[in-house]
Amino acid sequence: MERRHLAECGSTNTEALQHLRDGGGPLVLSASRQTAGRGRLGRAWQSDDAALTFSVAFALPAELDLSGLSLAVGCTVADVLDPSGERIRLKWPNDLFLDGAKLGGILIETVPLPAERRGVVIGIGINLLPLPADVDRSAFASGHAALQALHPAATAAATLDRLAPALQAMLADFGTLGFAPWQPAFARRDLAADQRVRVGEQPGVARGVSARGELLLETAAGLVPVSGGELSLRLETPP
């Protein structure tokens, strides 16, 4: 898989999507600074050398079910950075938490390609450095965790060197197996398991995820499977 680094760009996801539209092959694209980065639900964010930001671009069969891909990505990243499973946990459908505060997030975007293929871009952002003392922390509703609290010598380049081959191997397996093999791995790190949560406006208790990566939400009407899409999960009691 080709690796490419930019000093600055608008968004690595945008660049990677265009790379696929232009007929490019598998690519890991990182940037020291993004000026038009984005997260789920249309949220805008900027990044600099205090974070590792990169995108992985590749093509898959158009008919492949991508449900649970963000969870499989989260499991892979967590297993590389925290093999013991003691400190990094995952919040459905796309967040990584370290010691109860948000460490990073995942954004997956797709583009149709010829020959019954679909281009898939996985954007990943991971905080490397703690916030400066004078930063207004009220803007970080889920808290802010830094990878250097877990790995004091962590740098963007060294962390990407660890993650890239693991993600490439995961994607090769996902392309044939789907999410099901990662269901137990996600369960071990599930931040919301058996917690009272709210998904959109629907309250309930999180009861893990299905073999397709759907959140299993226990409601007054019974157990309801919920797909990621544009829905966001909020813990009724912070971690």
N, C-alpha and C positions, 0 to 999 in steps of 0.2 A: 504494500500500500504506500503510495507516494506521500511524503511529508513536505509541507510548505509552511513558511512562517512569514508574516507581514508585520512591519513595525506598527502600522496603523491601518484601520479600515473602518467602514461603517459598521458592518456586521459580518462575522465569519460565516454565519448561516446564509446570508444573502449571497456572499461570494461563492460559497460551496454549492448552492442551488444553481447558480448561473454556470458553474463549472460542469455540473451534470447536464444542464440544458445544451451546453456546447459539445456534448459527447465525451466529456472527460471520464476517466476511470476512478477507482477508489482513491480517496484523498483524505489526509488529516491536515486540516488548515488551522493554524494558531495565529494569534495576533497579540502584540504587546499592549495595544490599546484599541478599543472599539468605541466609536462615537455615536453609533446608532444601534447598539445592541438591544435585544428585546427578549422578553420572557413570555410565559403563557398569559393568556387573557389580555393580550395587547399591551402588557406593561413594558415601558421603556426603561433602559438602564445603561449606564456607561461603565466601562471597565478600564483599568490601568494595570501597572505592574504589581499592584497589591493582590491581583487575582490571576488565576490561570483560566483563559478563555480559548476554547477551540471547538471546531466542528469536524465531524466525521461524515464523509459523503460516500455513498455506494449505491448500487442498484440491486433490486430484488424483483422476483416475479410479481406482476401486478396483482395476482390473485392471493398472494400471501397475506394472512391475517396479521396485522401489526399490533393488535391488542396486546398489551403487556410489554411492549418493547422498552418503554421508558423504565419499567420496573426491572427488566433484565439488565439494562444499562446501569441503573442504580446499584443493583447487586454486584455487578462486576467492578464498578468503581470502589464500592465499599470493601469488597473482599481484597482488592489490591492495597488499599490504603490502611485498612484495619482488619488484618486477617483473623485476629482473635474474636472479632465480632462484639467487643465489649463497649466500644465508644461511638461508632458511627451507626446511626439508624436511618430508616427510610420512611418518608411520609408520602403515601399515595397521593397523586400519581407520579410526582417528579422531583421531590426535594430530598436532599441529604442533610441530616442533622448530626452535629458533633456535640456531645455532652449537653444535649437539650436545646441547642441554638442552631440556626440555619447555617450550614457550611457551603451549600451550593445547590444548583438546580439543573434541570435537563429540559431542553425544548426540542421536539421532533417535528420536522416539516417534510413535506413530500412534494414531488413534481412528476407529472406523467412523462414517460419516455417511450420511444418507439419500441416495436417488437414485443409488446405485452410486458414491458418492464416498468418499474416505478422507481424513481430516484428518491432516496431517503437521506435526509441530513439530520444528524444528531448534534445539537449544540449543548455544550457542557461548560458551566462556569463554577469555579471552586475558589473560595476565598483563601488566600495564602497568608496574608498579614492581618494582625489585629487592627481594629479601628484606632485612629489617632484619639488621644484623650479629649480633644476639643470637639469631636463630632457629635452632632445631635442624634442620640440613639433612639429617639422616639420614632424616627423614620424606619426603623427595623422592627416591624411588628413581630417577627419570629425570632428576634435576637440575631446576633452575628457571631459566628464561630470562625476561627482561622486554622488552617491545616498545620501551621507551625506550632500550635498548641499540642498537636499529636506527633508531628515530625519537625523538631526545631530547625533543622537544616533544609527544609523543603524549599525548592525553587520551582518556577514554572517549567523550565526545561527538564529538570530531573523527574518531576511528577509526570509530565507528559510521556517521557521515555518509559516510565513504568506502566502507564495506562494504555498507551496505543496498542501494544501487542495483545494485551488481554481483551481489549474491545474488538480487535480484529478477529480473534478466536471466537469470542462470544457471537459476533455477527454471523460467522460461518455456520455455527450451530443453530442460531435462531432461524436462519434461512430455511432449514429443513425440519426443525423440531418445534418452532414456536415458543411460547412462554412457559409451557407446562414444566420443563425441567428446573426452572428457576423459582417455582412456587414455594418449595420448602426453604430456599435461601432467603426469599423475601420475608417469609413468616418469622424467621429468626431475628430479623431486624425491623419488624413492623412497628413503627412508632405509635400507631393508633390502635393497635390490637386491643380489643375489649374496652376501648375508651368511648365515652360519649362524644359524638362528633356532630357536625352539621355539614351536609353536602348541598351546596346551593342554599335553598331555604328548608331542606328536609333534615330534621334531627333524627338521630338514631344512635346505635352502638355499632362500632366497626367490628366485624367478625372475620377479618382476614380478607384474602382475595381468591378468586376462582382460578381455574387452570388457564383462563384466557386473560387474567390480569384485571378482571372487574372487581371493584370493591364490593364486598358482601355487607350490606347495611341492614341491621336488624331494626325494623320499624314496628309501629303498632299494627301494620298490615301484614307483617311477616318479614322474611329475609328477602331483600331486594338486591339484585345485582346492578351495579352502577358503573357505566363506562366513563373513562376520563373525559374526552372531548373538551368542552369549555367549562366543566364543573371544577370547583375547588373544594378541598376538604379543610375544615377548621376544627381544631380540637376545642371542646367546650372547656376543658381544663388544660392550660399550657403544660408542656412537658417539663 
